[in-house]
Amino acid sequence: MEVVHKIGRRKTAVARAYVSKGKGNITVNKKDMAVYFATAPLQYKVTQPLMLTDNEKSFDIKISVLGGGVTGQAEAVRLAISRALCEINEEYRAILKPEGLLTRDPRMVERKKFGQKKARKKFQFSKR
């Protein structure tokens, strides 16, 4: 099997996943996944597609991720891994699709408007 390359996005985070046969090593920006994503919920998000398809020890994954915060990056990585697994084996699609792991979350930060403090918040109004 050759290397499968897929991209995942969330908010402003972009993750590129390179999946190849291996022993289950996950490297994020040349660091171990447990070092880069320090908390357990973030590590769960990254490994979720592998756990659902019983592939924790089947693939070596190298990930380069940039932009956004740690949660957005973790969810971008999850989407990239899910897409790569679907390209490796089309049967995984039936497992990952109902869990919502193949859906790109379209929610982005709303832009700030002029004459206002933030996107929706206004400056304080004074009648007199």
C-alpha positions as CSV (number, residue, x, y, z in Angstrom):
1,M,0.0,0.0,0.0
2,E,1.3,3.4,-0.9
3,V,0.9,6.6,1.2
4,V,-2.6,8.1,1.2
5,H,-2.8,11.9,1.5
6,K,-6.0,13.6,2.6
7,I,-6.8,17.1,3.9
8,G,-9.2,18.0,6.7
9,R,-10.4,21.5,7.8
10,R,-12.2,23.0,10.8
11,K,-12.6,26.7,11.4
12,T,-9.2,28.1,10.3
13,A,-7.2,24.9,11.0
14,V,-6.0,22.8,8.1
15,A,-4.6,19.3,8.6
16,R,-2.8,17.1,6.1
17,A,-2.7,13.4,6.9
18,Y,-0.3,10.9,5.3
19,V,-1.5,7.4,6.1
20,S,0.7,4.3,5.4
21,K,0.9,0.7,6.7
22,G,2.6,0.5,10.0
23,K,2.4,-0.1,13.8
24,G,0.1,2.6,14.9
25,N,2.4,5.6,15.3
26,I,0.7,9.0,15.0
27,T,3.0,12.0,14.5
28,V,1.7,15.6,14.5
29,N,4.1,18.3,13.3
30,K,7.1,16.0,14.0
31,K,6.0,15.5,17.6
32,D,4.2,12.5,19.2
33,M,0.4,12.8,19.2
34,A,0.3,12.5,23.0
35,V,2.8,15.5,23.3
36,Y,1.1,17.7,20.7
37,F,-2.5,17.1,21.9
38,A,-1.9,16.9,25.7
39,T,-5.5,16.4,27.0
40,A,-7.4,13.1,26.8
41,P,-10.5,14.5,25.0
42,L,-8.3,15.9,22.1
43,Q,-6.4,12.5,21.9
44,Y,-9.8,10.7,21.7
45,K,-11.0,13.0,18.9
46,V,-7.8,12.2,16.9
47,T,-8.0,8.4,17.4
48,Q,-11.8,8.1,17.1
49,P,-11.9,7.1,13.4
50,L,-9.2,4.5,14.1
51,M,-11.0,3.0,17.1
52,L,-14.3,2.8,15.3
53,T,-12.8,0.9,12.4
54,D,-10.5,-1.3,14.7
55,N,-7.3,0.1,13.1
56,E,-5.4,1.5,16.1
57,K,-2.3,-0.6,15.4
58,S,-2.6,-0.9,11.6
59,F,-1.4,2.4,10.2
60,D,1.4,4.9,10.7
61,I,0.0,8.5,10.3
62,K,2.1,11.6,9.8
63,I,0.1,14.8,10.2
64,S,1.0,18.4,9.5
65,V,-1.5,20.9,10.9
66,L,-1.5,24.7,10.9
67,G,-3.9,27.5,11.9
68,G,-6.6,27.7,14.5
69,G,-6.6,26.5,18.1
70,V,-6.0,23.0,19.5
71,T,-9.6,21.9,19.4
72,G,-10.1,23.0,15.8
73,Q,-6.8,21.3,14.9
74,A,-7.8,18.1,16.5
75,E,-11.1,18.0,14.6
76,A,-9.4,18.9,11.4
77,V,-7.0,15.9,12.0
78,R,-10.0,13.7,12.7
79,L,-11.6,14.6,9.4
80,A,-8.4,14.0,7.4
81,I,-7.9,10.6,9.0
82,S,-11.5,9.6,8.4
83,R,-11.2,10.6,4.7
84,A,-8.0,8.7,4.3
85,L,-9.5,5.5,5.9
86,C,-12.4,5.7,3.4
87,E,-10.0,5.8,0.5
88,I,-8.1,2.8,1.9
89,N,-11.3,0.8,2.4
90,E,-14.7,1.9,1.1
91,E,-16.5,-0.2,3.7
92,Y,-15.3,2.1,6.5
93,R,-17.6,4.8,5.1
94,A,-20.7,2.9,6.4
95,I,-19.1,3.0,9.9
96,L,-17.8,6.6,9.9
97,K,-20.7,8.4,8.2
98,P,-23.4,7.8,10.9
99,E,-20.9,9.1,13.5
100,G,-20.6,12.4,11.6
101,L,-16.8,12.0,11.0
102,L,-17.0,12.6,7.3
103,T,-18.9,15.8,7.5
104,R,-17.0,19.1,7.2
105,D,-18.3,21.4,10.0
106,P,-19.0,24.7,8.1
107,R,-19.3,27.0,11.1
108,M,-16.8,29.8,10.9
109,V,-16.2,33.0,13.0
110,E,-18.5,35.8,11.8
111,R,-16.7,38.9,10.6
112,K,-16.7,42.1,12.6
113,K,-18.8,44.9,11.2
114,F,-17.8,48.5,11.1
115,G,-19.6,50.8,13.6
116,Q,-19.9,47.9,16.0
117,K,-17.7,46.5,18.8
118,K,-17.7,42.9,17.5
119,A,-19.7,40.8,15.0
120,R,-23.1,41.3,16.8
121,K,-22.2,43.4,19.9
122,K,-22.8,47.1,19.5
123,F,-21.1,50.1,21.2
124,Q,-22.8,51.3,24.3
125,F,-25.8,53.5,23.4
126,S,-26.3,56.8,25.2
127,K,-29.6,58.6,24.7
128,R,-28.4,61.8,26.3
